[in-house]
Amino acid sequence: MSLDERVMELESRLAFQDDTIQTLNDVLVAQQRVVERLQLQMAALLKRQAEMAGQFETFEEEAPPPHY
């Protein structure tokens, strides 16, 4: 294999690696956005649950059924 062929092979590999890295980065950015959105939704649900906890008795506060 000549030096020119080796250089071309390395350049080709580098181009594919750059494309793969960019694709993986794009996927990672999209996943991070999803995670952030889910964290916001979870925080909102926890806040809502805490607000509603004062309005209703929880199952833990209820006496056990008579058959226990």
HTML snippet that shows the backbone in 3Dmol.js (N, CA, C, O; Angstrom):
<script src="https://3Dmol.org/build/3Dmol-min.js"></script>
<div id="view" style="width:600px;height:400px;position:relative"></div>
<script>
const pdb = `
ATOM      1  N   MET A   1       0.857  -1.166   0.000  1.00  0.00           N
ATOM      2  CA  MET A   1       0.000   0.000   0.000  1.00  0.00           C
ATOM      3  C   MET A   1       0.908   1.236   0.000  1.00  0.00           C
ATOM      4  O   MET A   1       1.794   1.374   0.844  1.00  0.00           O
ATOM      5  N   SER A   2       0.673   2.109  -0.944  1.00  0.00           N
ATOM      6  CA  SER A   2       1.518   3.294  -1.069  1.00  0.00           C
ATOM      7  C   SER A   2       1.131   4.345  -0.025  1.00  0.00           C
ATOM      8  O   SER A   2       0.083   4.264   0.616  1.00  0.00           O
ATOM      9  N   LEU A   3       1.995   5.310   0.114  1.00  0.00           N
ATOM     10  CA  LEU A   3       1.764   6.372   1.072  1.00  0.00           C
ATOM     11  C   LEU A   3       0.505   7.165   0.712  1.00  0.00           C
ATOM     12  O   LEU A   3      -0.266   7.534   1.598  1.00  0.00           O
ATOM     13  N   ASP A   4       0.293   7.427  -0.565  1.00  0.00           N
ATOM     14  CA  ASP A   4      -0.904   8.155  -0.996  1.00  0.00           C
ATOM     15  C   ASP A   4      -2.179   7.384  -0.663  1.00  0.00           C
ATOM     16  O   ASP A   4      -3.170   7.965  -0.221  1.00  0.00           O
ATOM     17  N   GLU A   5      -2.143   6.080  -0.879  1.00  0.00           N
ATOM     18  CA  GLU A   5      -3.315   5.266  -0.563  1.00  0.00           C
ATOM     19  C   GLU A   5      -3.589   5.263   0.939  1.00  0.00           C
ATOM     20  O   GLU A   5      -4.741   5.337   1.368  1.00  0.00           O
ATOM     21  N   ARG A   6      -2.525   5.179   1.732  1.00  0.00           N
ATOM     22  CA  ARG A   6      -2.695   5.184   3.188  1.00  0.00           C
ATOM     23  C   ARG A   6      -3.258   6.516   3.666  1.00  0.00           C
ATOM     24  O   ARG A   6      -4.119   6.549   4.544  1.00  0.00           O
ATOM     25  N   VAL A   7      -2.779   7.603   3.096  1.00  0.00           N
ATOM     26  CA  VAL A   7      -3.278   8.921   3.474  1.00  0.00           C
ATOM     27  C   VAL A   7      -4.747   9.058   3.096  1.00  0.00           C
ATOM     28  O   VAL A   7      -5.546   9.575   3.877  1.00  0.00           O
ATOM     29  N   MET A   8      -5.105   8.600   1.906  1.00  0.00           N
ATOM     30  CA  MET A   8      -6.505   8.674   1.475  1.00  0.00           C
ATOM     31  C   MET A   8      -7.391   7.826   2.376  1.00  0.00           C
ATOM     32  O   MET A   8      -8.498   8.239   2.722  1.00  0.00           O
ATOM     33  N   GLU A   9      -6.914   6.643   2.759  1.00  0.00           N
ATOM     34  CA  GLU A   9      -7.675   5.774   3.657  1.00  0.00           C
ATOM     35  C   GLU A   9      -7.876   6.454   5.006  1.00  0.00           C
ATOM     36  O   GLU A   9      -8.979   6.424   5.553  1.00  0.00           O
ATOM     37  N   LEU A  10      -6.842   7.058   5.541  1.00  0.00           N
ATOM     38  CA  LEU A  10      -6.947   7.762   6.819  1.00  0.00           C
ATOM     39  C   LEU A  10      -7.882   8.960   6.729  1.00  0.00           C
ATOM     40  O   LEU A  10      -8.653   9.209   7.656  1.00  0.00           O
ATOM     41  N   GLU A  11      -7.826   9.699   5.639  1.00  0.00           N
ATOM     42  CA  GLU A  11      -8.721  10.840   5.456  1.00  0.00           C
ATOM     43  C   GLU A  11     -10.170  10.385   5.361  1.00  0.00           C
ATOM     44  O   GLU A  11     -11.074  11.025   5.897  1.00  0.00           O
ATOM     45  N   SER A  12     -10.373   9.267   4.670  1.00  0.00           N
ATOM     46  CA  SER A  12     -11.724   8.715   4.550  1.00  0.00           C
ATOM     47  C   SER A  12     -12.248   8.289   5.926  1.00  0.00           C
ATOM     48  O   SER A  12     -13.390   8.587   6.277  1.00  0.00           O
ATOM     49  N   ARG A  13     -11.420   7.597   6.695  1.00  0.00           N
ATOM     50  CA  ARG A  13     -11.824   7.181   8.035  1.00  0.00           C
ATOM     51  C   ARG A  13     -12.123   8.387   8.922  1.00  0.00           C
ATOM     52  O   ARG A  13     -13.092   8.382   9.681  1.00  0.00           O
ATOM     53  N   LEU A  14     -11.302   9.400   8.823  1.00  0.00           N
ATOM     54  CA  LEU A  14     -11.507  10.602   9.619  1.00  0.00           C
ATOM     55  C   LEU A  14     -12.836  11.266   9.268  1.00  0.00           C
ATOM     56  O   LEU A  14     -13.556  11.725  10.154  1.00  0.00           O
ATOM     57  N   ALA A  15     -13.158  11.317   7.989  1.00  0.00           N
ATOM     58  CA  ALA A  15     -14.417  11.927   7.565  1.00  0.00           C
ATOM     59  C   ALA A  15     -15.604  11.147   8.131  1.00  0.00           C
ATOM     60  O   ALA A  15     -16.567  11.751   8.604  1.00  0.00           O
ATOM     61  N   PHE A  16     -15.549   9.812   8.088  1.00  0.00           N
ATOM     62  CA  PHE A  16     -16.635   8.998   8.638  1.00  0.00           C
ATOM     63  C   PHE A  16     -16.720   9.160  10.156  1.00  0.00           C
ATOM     64  O   PHE A  16     -17.816   9.209  10.715  1.00  0.00           O
ATOM     65  N   GLN A  17     -15.578   9.243  10.817  1.00  0.00           N
ATOM     66  CA  GLN A  17     -15.579   9.429  12.266  1.00  0.00           C
ATOM     67  C   GLN A  17     -16.155  10.787  12.642  1.00  0.00           C
ATOM     68  O   GLN A  17     -16.920  10.895  13.601  1.00  0.00           O
ATOM     69  N   ASP A  18     -15.799  11.809  11.903  1.00  0.00           N
ATOM     70  CA  ASP A  18     -16.365  13.136  12.165  1.00  0.00           C
ATOM     71  C   ASP A  18     -17.880  13.129  12.006  1.00  0.00           C
ATOM     72  O   ASP A  18     -18.596  13.724  12.811  1.00  0.00           O
ATOM     73  N   ASP A  19     -18.362  12.458  10.973  1.00  0.00           N
ATOM     74  CA  ASP A  19     -19.804  12.368  10.750  1.00  0.00           C
ATOM     75  C   ASP A  19     -20.476  11.600  11.887  1.00  0.00           C
ATOM     76  O   ASP A  19     -21.538  11.999  12.366  1.00  0.00           O
ATOM     77  N   THR A  20     -19.865  10.513  12.313  1.00  0.00           N
ATOM     78  CA  THR A  20     -20.426   9.716  13.401  1.00  0.00           C
ATOM     79  C   THR A  20     -20.451  10.503  14.703  1.00  0.00           C
ATOM     80  O   THR A  20     -21.436  10.461  15.439  1.00  0.00           O
ATOM     81  N   ILE A  21     -19.385  11.210  14.984  1.00  0.00           N
ATOM     82  CA  ILE A  21     -19.331  12.020  16.204  1.00  0.00           C
ATOM     83  C   ILE A  21     -20.405  13.095  16.175  1.00  0.00           C
ATOM     84  O   ILE A  21     -21.057  13.345  17.189  1.00  0.00           O
ATOM     85  N   GLN A  22     -20.595  13.727  15.040  1.00  0.00           N
ATOM     86  CA  GLN A  22     -21.626  14.772  14.936  1.00  0.00           C
ATOM     87  C   GLN A  22     -23.021  14.176  15.118  1.00  0.00           C
ATOM     88  O   GLN A  22     -23.870  14.771  15.781  1.00  0.00           O
ATOM     89  N   THR A  23     -23.254  13.019  14.539  1.00  0.00           N
ATOM     90  CA  THR A  23     -24.544  12.350  14.690  1.00  0.00           C
ATOM     91  C   THR A  23     -24.800  11.990  16.150  1.00  0.00           C
ATOM     92  O   THR A  23     -25.896  12.211  16.664  1.00  0.00           O
ATOM     93  N   LEU A  24     -23.786  11.434  16.817  1.00  0.00           N
ATOM     94  CA  LEU A  24     -23.932  11.088  18.226  1.00  0.00           C
ATOM     95  C   LEU A  24     -24.158  12.333  19.084  1.00  0.00           C
ATOM     96  O   LEU A  24     -24.939  12.298  20.034  1.00  0.00           O
ATOM     97  N   ASN A  25     -23.495  13.403  18.760  1.00  0.00           N
ATOM     98  CA  ASN A  25     -23.686  14.647  19.498  1.00  0.00           C
ATOM     99  C   ASN A  25     -25.117  15.164  19.332  1.00  0.00           C
ATOM    100  O   ASN A  25     -25.732  15.618  20.297  1.00  0.00           O
ATOM    101  N   ASP A  26     -25.641  15.096  18.116  1.00  0.00           N
ATOM    102  CA  ASP A  26     -27.016  15.536  17.874  1.00  0.00           C
ATOM    103  C   ASP A  26     -28.013  14.709  18.691  1.00  0.00           C
ATOM    104  O   ASP A  26     -28.964  15.246  19.260  1.00  0.00           O
ATOM    105  N   VAL A  27     -27.781  13.408  18.738  1.00  0.00           N
ATOM    106  CA  VAL A  27     -28.659  12.525  19.513  1.00  0.00           C
ATOM    107  C   VAL A  27     -28.545  12.857  20.998  1.00  0.00           C
ATOM    108  O   VAL A  27     -29.551  12.901  21.705  1.00  0.00           O
ATOM    109  N   LEU A  28     -27.345  13.085  21.462  1.00  0.00           N
ATOM    110  CA  LEU A  28     -27.136  13.413  22.862  1.00  0.00           C
ATOM    111  C   LEU A  28     -27.833  14.719  23.240  1.00  0.00           C
ATOM    112  O   LEU A  28     -28.435  14.813  24.309  1.00  0.00           O
ATOM    113  N   VAL A  29     -27.754  15.709  22.383  1.00  0.00           N
ATOM    114  CA  VAL A  29     -28.419  16.993  22.644  1.00  0.00           C
ATOM    115  C   VAL A  29     -29.938  16.788  22.706  1.00  0.00           C
ATOM    116  O   VAL A  29     -30.605  17.340  23.581  1.00  0.00           O
ATOM    117  N   ALA A  30     -30.476  16.002  21.787  1.00  0.00           N
ATOM    118  CA  ALA A  30     -31.918  15.738  21.790  1.00  0.00           C
ATOM    119  C   ALA A  30     -32.332  15.007  23.065  1.00  0.00           C
ATOM    120  O   ALA A  30     -33.362  15.326  23.660  1.00  0.00           O
ATOM    121  N   GLN A  31     -31.533  14.029  23.483  1.00  0.00           N
ATOM    122  CA  GLN A  31     -31.853  13.294  24.707  1.00  0.00           C
ATOM    123  C   GLN A  31     -31.774  14.200  25.932  1.00  0.00           C
ATOM    124  O   GLN A  31     -32.583  14.075  26.851  1.00  0.00           O
ATOM    125  N   GLN A  32     -30.824  15.094  25.947  1.00  0.00           N
ATOM    126  CA  GLN A  32     -30.710  16.017  27.075  1.00  0.00           C
ATOM    127  C   GLN A  32     -31.936  16.916  27.172  1.00  0.00           C
ATOM    128  O   GLN A  32     -32.411  17.212  28.269  1.00  0.00           O
ATOM    129  N   ARG A  33     -32.443  17.346  26.029  1.00  0.00           N
ATOM    130  CA  ARG A  33     -33.664  18.155  26.035  1.00  0.00           C
ATOM    131  C   ARG A  33     -34.844  17.371  26.598  1.00  0.00           C
ATOM    132  O   ARG A  33     -35.651  17.907  27.358  1.00  0.00           O
ATOM    133  N   VAL A  34     -34.938  16.098  26.219  1.00  0.00           N
ATOM    134  CA  VAL A  34     -36.015  15.249  26.730  1.00  0.00           C
ATOM    135  C   VAL A  34     -35.876  15.080  28.237  1.00  0.00           C
ATOM    136  O   VAL A  34     -36.864  15.172  28.966  1.00  0.00           O
ATOM    137  N   VAL A  35     -34.665  14.836  28.705  1.00  0.00           N
ATOM    138  CA  VAL A  35     -34.428  14.656  30.142  1.00  0.00           C
ATOM    139  C   VAL A  35     -34.805  15.923  30.896  1.00  0.00           C
ATOM    140  O   VAL A  35     -35.455  15.853  31.939  1.00  0.00           O
ATOM    141  N   GLU A  36     -34.409  17.069  30.385  1.00  0.00           N
ATOM    142  CA  GLU A  36     -34.751  18.327  31.048  1.00  0.00           C
ATOM    143  C   GLU A  36     -36.258  18.543  31.099  1.00  0.00           C
ATOM    144  O   GLU A  36     -36.788  18.992  32.115  1.00  0.00           O
ATOM    145  N   ARG A  37     -36.946  18.228  30.011  1.00  0.00           N
ATOM    146  CA  ARG A  37     -38.406  18.374  29.988  1.00  0.00           C
ATOM    147  C   ARG A  37     -39.054  17.417  30.988  1.00  0.00           C
ATOM    148  O   ARG A  37     -40.000  17.792  31.681  1.00  0.00           O
ATOM    149  N   LEU A  38     -38.553  16.190  31.066  1.00  0.00           N
ATOM    150  CA  LEU A  38     -39.096  15.225  32.017  1.00  0.00           C
ATOM    151  C   LEU A  38     -38.827  15.651  33.455  1.00  0.00           C
ATOM    152  O   LEU A  38     -39.663  15.431  34.331  1.00  0.00           O
ATOM    153  N   GLN A  39     -37.674  16.257  33.705  1.00  0.00           N
ATOM    154  CA  GLN A  39     -37.386  16.749  35.048  1.00  0.00           C
ATOM    155  C   GLN A  39     -38.358  17.860  35.437  1.00  0.00           C
ATOM    156  O   GLN A  39     -38.821  17.908  36.577  1.00  0.00           O
ATOM    157  N   LEU A  40     -38.664  18.738  34.510  1.00  0.00           N
ATOM    158  CA  LEU A  40     -39.634  19.804  34.796  1.00  0.00           C
ATOM    159  C   LEU A  40     -41.015  19.232  35.063  1.00  0.00           C
ATOM    160  O   LEU A  40     -41.715  19.679  35.972  1.00  0.00           O
ATOM    161  N   GLN A  41     -41.405  18.242  34.271  1.00  0.00           N
ATOM    162  CA  GLN A  41     -42.707  17.614  34.475  1.00  0.00           C
ATOM    163  C   GLN A  41     -42.766  16.902  35.826  1.00  0.00           C
ATOM    164  O   GLN A  41     -43.780  16.957  36.521  1.00  0.00           O
ATOM    165  N   MET A  42     -41.680  16.239  36.187  1.00  0.00           N
ATOM    166  CA  MET A  42     -41.635  15.537  37.464  1.00  0.00           C
ATOM    167  C   MET A  42     -41.716  16.527  38.616  1.00  0.00           C
ATOM    168  O   MET A  42     -42.420  16.280  39.595  1.00  0.00           O
ATOM    169  N   ALA A  43     -41.011  17.634  38.514  1.00  0.00           N
ATOM    170  CA  ALA A  43     -41.065  18.651  39.566  1.00  0.00           C
ATOM    171  C   ALA A  43     -42.477  19.204  39.701  1.00  0.00           C
ATOM    172  O   ALA A  43     -42.953  19.432  40.813  1.00  0.00           O
ATOM    173  N   ALA A  44     -43.149  19.420  38.567  1.00  0.00           N
ATOM    174  CA  ALA A  44     -44.517  19.930  38.605  1.00  0.00           C
ATOM    175  C   ALA A  44     -45.452  18.908  39.244  1.00  0.00           C
ATOM    176  O   ALA A  44     -46.335  19.273  40.020  1.00  0.00           O
ATOM    177  N   LEU A  45     -45.263  17.638  38.921  1.00  0.00           N
ATOM    178  CA  LEU A  45     -46.101  16.595  39.521  1.00  0.00           C
ATOM    179  C   LEU A  45     -45.861  16.479  41.022  1.00  0.00           C
ATOM    180  O   LEU A  45     -46.808  16.307  41.789  1.00  0.00           O
ATOM    181  N   LEU A  46     -44.607  16.571  41.446  1.00  0.00           N
ATOM    182  CA  LEU A  46     -44.311  16.507  42.874  1.00  0.00           C
ATOM    183  C   LEU A  46     -44.923  17.691  43.612  1.00  0.00           C
ATOM    184  O   LEU A  46     -45.439  17.538  44.719  1.00  0.00           O
ATOM    185  N   LYS A  47     -44.866  18.858  43.005  1.00  0.00           N
ATOM    186  CA  LYS A  47     -45.466  20.043  43.616  1.00  0.00           C
ATOM    187  C   LYS A  47     -46.978  19.872  43.719  1.00  0.00           C
ATOM    188  O   LYS A  47     -47.582  20.197  44.741  1.00  0.00           O
ATOM    189  N   ARG A  48     -47.572  19.364  42.658  1.00  0.00           N
ATOM    190  CA  ARG A  48     -49.030  19.158  42.663  1.00  0.00           C
ATOM    191  C   ARG A  48     -49.427  18.121  43.708  1.00  0.00           C
ATOM    192  O   ARG A  48     -50.431  18.281  44.402  1.00  0.00           O
ATOM    193  N   GLN A  49     -48.640  17.064  43.813  1.00  0.00           N
ATOM    194  CA  GLN A  49     -48.944  16.031  44.797  1.00  0.00           C
ATOM    195  C   GLN A  49     -48.830  16.590  46.214  1.00  0.00           C
ATOM    196  O   GLN A  49     -49.654  16.279  47.073  1.00  0.00           O
ATOM    197  N   ALA A  50     -47.812  17.412  46.457  1.00  0.00           N
ATOM    198  CA  ALA A  50     -47.650  18.012  47.784  1.00  0.00           C
ATOM    199  C   ALA A  50     -48.821  18.937  48.105  1.00  0.00           C
ATOM    200  O   ALA A  50     -49.279  18.976  49.247  1.00  0.00           O
ATOM    201  N   GLU A  51     -49.308  19.676  47.119  1.00  0.00           N
ATOM    202  CA  GLU A  51     -50.452  20.557  47.331  1.00  0.00           C
ATOM    203  C   GLU A  51     -51.709  19.765  47.627  1.00  0.00           C
ATOM    204  O   GLU A  51     -52.521  20.164  48.462  1.00  0.00           O
ATOM    205  N   MET A  52     -51.871  18.636  46.939  1.00  0.00           N
ATOM    206  CA  MET A  52     -53.075  17.835  47.124  1.00  0.00           C
ATOM    207  C   MET A  52     -53.002  16.977  48.389  1.00  0.00           C
ATOM    208  O   MET A  52     -54.037  16.556  48.907  1.00  0.00           O
ATOM    209  N   ALA A  53     -51.804  16.718  48.888  1.00  0.00           N
ATOM    210  CA  ALA A  53     -51.662  15.870  50.078  1.00  0.00           C
ATOM    211  C   ALA A  53     -52.358  16.497  51.272  1.00  0.00           C
ATOM    212  O   ALA A  53     -52.891  15.782  52.121  1.00  0.00           O
ATOM    213  N   GLY A  54     -52.363  17.784  51.349  1.00  0.00           N
ATOM    214  CA  GLY A  54     -53.029  18.451  52.467  1.00  0.00           C
ATOM    215  C   GLY A  54     -54.541  18.414  52.358  1.00  0.00           C
ATOM    216  O   GLY A  54     -55.232  18.574  53.364  1.00  0.00           O
ATOM    217  N   GLN A  55     -55.064  18.209  51.177  1.00  0.00           N
ATOM    218  CA  GLN A  55     -56.505  18.219  50.971  1.00  0.00           C
ATOM    219  C   GLN A  55     -57.141  16.857  51.230  1.00  0.00           C
ATOM    220  O   GLN A  55     -58.311  16.784  51.606  1.00  0.00           O
ATOM    221  N   PHE A  56     -56.397  15.795  51.037  1.00  0.00           N
ATOM    222  CA  PHE A  56     -56.942  14.450  51.171  1.00  0.00           C
ATOM    223  C   PHE A  56     -56.097  13.652  52.152  1.00  0.00           C
ATOM    224  O   PHE A  56     -54.892  13.869  52.280  1.00  0.00           O
ATOM    225  N   GLU A  57     -56.745  12.733  52.833  1.00  0.00           N
ATOM    226  CA  GLU A  57     -56.011  11.838  53.701  1.00  0.00           C
ATOM    227  C   GLU A  57     -55.259  10.837  52.836  1.00  0.00           C
ATOM    228  O   GLU A  57     -55.752  10.410  51.792  1.00  0.00           O
ATOM    229  N   THR A  58     -54.087  10.473  53.271  1.00  0.00           N
ATOM    230  CA  THR A  58     -53.334   9.462  52.521  1.00  0.00           C
ATOM    231  C   THR A  58     -53.710   8.087  53.026  1.00  0.00           C
ATOM    232  O   THR A  58     -54.321   7.947  54.085  1.00  0.00           O
ATOM    233  N   PHE A  59     -53.347   7.087  52.273  1.00  0.00           N
ATOM    234  CA  PHE A  59     -53.671   5.716  52.657  1.00  0.00           C
ATOM    235  C   PHE A  59     -52.945   5.336  53.947  1.00  0.00           C
ATOM    236  O   PHE A  59     -53.450   4.515  54.713  1.00  0.00           O
ATOM    237  N   GLU A  60     -51.790   5.906  54.197  1.00  0.00           N
ATOM    238  CA  GLU A  60     -51.032   5.570  55.385  1.00  0.00           C
ATOM    239  C   GLU A  60     -51.745   6.031  56.654  1.00  0.00           C
ATOM    240  O   GLU A  60     -51.589   5.411  57.706  1.00  0.00           O
ATOM    241  N   GLU A  61     -52.511   7.091  56.572  1.00  0.00           N
ATOM    242  CA  GLU A  61     -53.194   7.626  57.737  1.00  0.00           C
ATOM    243  C   GLU A  61     -54.479   6.864  58.052  1.00  0.00           C
ATOM    244  O   GLU A  61     -55.009   6.974  59.158  1.00  0.00           O
ATOM    245  N   GLU A  62     -54.972   6.109  57.107  1.00  0.00           N
ATOM    246  CA  GLU A  62     -56.209   5.361  57.307  1.00  0.00           C
ATOM    247  C   GLU A  62     -55.939   4.163  58.216  1.00  0.00           C
ATOM    248  O   GLU A  62     -54.870   3.553  58.179  1.00  0.00           O
ATOM    249  N   ALA A  63     -56.933   3.854  59.020  1.00  0.00           N
ATOM    250  CA  ALA A  63     -56.832   2.675  59.871  1.00  0.00           C
ATOM    251  C   ALA A  63     -56.898   1.421  58.996  1.00  0.00           C
ATOM    252  O   ALA A  63     -57.545   1.423  57.949  1.00  0.00           O
ATOM    253  N   PRO A  64     -56.238   0.368  59.423  1.00  0.00           N
ATOM    254  CA  PRO A  64     -56.307  -0.870  58.624  1.00  0.00           C
ATOM    255  C   PRO A  64     -57.710  -1.447  58.652  1.00  0.00           C
ATOM    256  O   PRO A  64     -58.455  -1.204  59.602  1.00  0.00           O
ATOM    257  N   PRO A  65     -58.080  -2.194  57.649  1.00  0.00           N
ATOM    258  CA  PRO A  65     -59.410  -2.790  57.620  1.00  0.00           C
ATOM    259  C   PRO A  65     -59.596  -3.735  58.831  1.00  0.00           C
ATOM    260  O   PRO A  65     -58.618  -4.220  59.400  1.00  0.00           O
ATOM    261  N   PRO A  66     -60.841  -3.982  59.207  1.00  0.00           N
ATOM    262  CA  PRO A  66     -61.110  -4.780  60.417  1.00  0.00           C
ATOM    263  C   PRO A  66     -60.563  -6.205  60.344  1.00  0.00           C
ATOM    264  O   PRO A  66     -60.315  -6.804  61.390  1.00  0.00           O
ATOM    265  N   HIS A  67     -60.368  -6.759  59.179  1.00  0.00           N
ATOM    266  CA  HIS A  67     -59.920  -8.156  59.111  1.00  0.00           C
ATOM    267  C   HIS A  67     -58.436  -8.303  59.423  1.00  0.00           C
ATOM    268  O   HIS A  67     -57.936  -9.428  59.405  1.00  0.00           O
ATOM    269  N   TYR A  68     -57.709  -7.234  59.707  1.00  0.00           N
ATOM    270  CA  TYR A  68     -56.280  -7.345  60.064  1.00  0.00           C
ATOM    271  C   TYR A  68     -56.133  -7.590  61.525  1.00  0.00           C
ATOM    272  O   TYR A  68     -55.013  -7.713  62.021  1.00  0.00           O
TER     273      TYR A  68
END
`;
const viewer = $3Dmol.createViewer("view");
viewer.addModel(pdb, "pdb");
viewer.setStyle({}, {cartoon: {color: "spectrum"}});
viewer.zoomTo();
viewer.render();
</script>
